[in-house]
């Protein structure tokens, strides 16, 4: 799987505020269990903002991820300037971070 496909899965987890989870990106052969893959493609404009959808946020479901511009997200993702952490962890709001979308 190419790197270009992986960041789509991460974006889906961010947009869904964690309802749809991104998986570790590897495949293994299992002769006892069938594996199903679903491909989806979308390409937000660089002017778009990536973050949890405001329609699913509430006091009971606060944002778990930061909101940033798509251009910055793509540059960060492909620069691998993440200091040993996954890009998803870089986007996660830490307790007391204060970066919310609501």
N, C-alpha and C positions, 0 to 999 in steps of 0.2 A: 504494500500500500504506500502510495507516495505521501509526502508531508502535506501537500496541498489538500488532500482529502481529510487528514486528521484534524486540521483546525476547524473544519465545518462541524464536526462532532462536538468539539469544545464549545463552539458558539451556541449550538443547540442547548447544551447544559446551562450556559449562562443565560440565554433568553428564557428558558423555562425555570430559572431560579433553582436549579437542581432537581426538578421533577423528572427530567430525562437525563440520565447520567452518561457521561463519556466513559469509555472503558479503556483499560490498558490496550495499547494498539499492537497486538500481536495475534498471530493465529497458530494454533496447534492442531495436529491431526488427532482425531478421536474416532476410532473405528466403531464405537458403541453409541455415539450420540451425533445426530445430524446437526449441521451448522447452517444457519440461514443468515445471509447478509442483505441489507437493504441499502441501496444507493439513493442518495438525494443530493441535489445540486441547487445552490442558490448563490448569488453573488451580490451582497450589499454594496451600494455605492460607497466610495471612500468618505463621502460627507455624512454617511449614516452613523448613528450612535449605537454601540453594542453594549447591552446591559440587560438586566432582568426586565421583562415586559411589565409595564406599570399596571396593566389590567389584572395581573395575578398577584400583585403586592398588596399587603394589608398589615395592620399592626400584628396580626397573628402569623403573617408570612412576610417578614421583612426581607429586603434584598440581601442575598448572600454574596453577590459579586458586584464589583465596581462597574460603572458605565464609562466607556471611553469611545473616542472616535474610531471608526473602522480603519482609517489609514494608520493611526497609531498602533492599533491592535495588530494589523498585518506586519508592520515594520518590527514591532517587538517580537512577534511570533517567529518571523523568519530570521531575525538577527540572533536568536537564541541567547539574548542578553538577559537571562533569567536566573543567574547565579545558582545553578544546580537544582532549581525547583521547576516543576511542570508549569506550563503557561497558565493552566487553570488555577493553580495555587497562587500565582502572581495576581490573578484577577480577583481572588477571594477577599472579601471584606473581613479584616481582623476585628476582634472586639474593640470597640472604642475608636475605630478608624474614621467614622463619620462620613464616609463617601457613600451616599445613598442616591437612589434614583427617584424615590417617592417624595 
